Amino acid sequence: MPHREIVDRVCMGNDCRNGTGYCLLSEILKYFGHEHEAEIPPEADCHGRTNNCVLKDKIMETGLSDRMIAQLKCLEIFKYEECAARGNGTNMTWDEAFKLWRDRGYAQRFAQLYNKDEDPRDIYLSVTGREA
């Protein structure tokens, strides 16, 4: 079960309730077969006054490890950067991202560099050779 601190770090920076409609936690739940739990209820105040995020609680119940949650954040950044580099509005599935991540040696590098106390964004920079 992931620790709340890791889930909070992974969620930080998402703008799920402030206009973009994107939520990494929702995407993780969907990918791992929890579609019925991935919807953000209208009463959620994820990044607002109460910081009440139902999806954080649901992620905590999945049994995913801190390491997996952190690596999924790295993959999210990787997907974004790969799509931006490709241009013309292309998108990438999680499966495509996992394959590229592994093929480029990033999964192995992540395993070597992972530190539960380090922010996943900083780990990503180290894994991809773009030191912070």
Buried (B, 14 or more C-beta within 10 A) or exposed (E): EBEEEBBEBBBEEBEBBEEEEEBBBBBBBBBBEBEEBBBBEEEBEBBEEEEBBBBBEBBBEBEBBBBBBBBBBBBBBBBEEBBEEEEEEEEBEBEEBBEBBEEEEBBEBBEEBBEEEBBBBBBBBBBBEEEE
